[in-house]
Amino acid sequence: MATRLFLCGEKTMNDNENKFLGTEPVGSLMRKYAIPCIISLLVGALYNIVDQIFIANATYLGSYGNAANTVVFPLTVIALAIAVAHLF
């Protein structure tokens, strides 16, 4: 069976180095990867809250700016989910 090589910048990553994803217990992997995911989602939500505050203070945008941000934020999360899914 041939091994695939992935180029990551200057480093070369062998496909065999990722075997732990198939051999480690699921609970261990969930603890390892869930915390960074939760932190990134919280940072994104905080960014959205700060955007809403700045948009609300802009007199020339009014409620249309908040409505646009409310519509676009879930689309951004969906696009991020699709982008991350293509990495695996």
Stockholm file with secondary structure:
# STOCKHOLM 1.0

chainA/1-88         MATRLFLCGEKTMNDNENKFLGTEPVGSLMRKYAIPCIISLLVGALYNIVDQIFIANATYLGSYGNAANTVVFPLTVIALAIAVAHLF
#=GR chainA/1-88 SS CCCCEEEETTEEEEGGGGTHHHHSCHHHHHHHHHHHHHHHHHHHHHHHHHHHHHHHHCTTTHHHHHHHHHHHHHHHHHHHHHHHHTTC
#=GC SS_cons        CCCCEEEETTEEEEGGGGTHHHHSCHHHHHHHHHHHHHHHHHHHHHHHHHHHHHHHHCTTTHHHHHHHHHHHHHHHHHHHHHHHHTTC
//
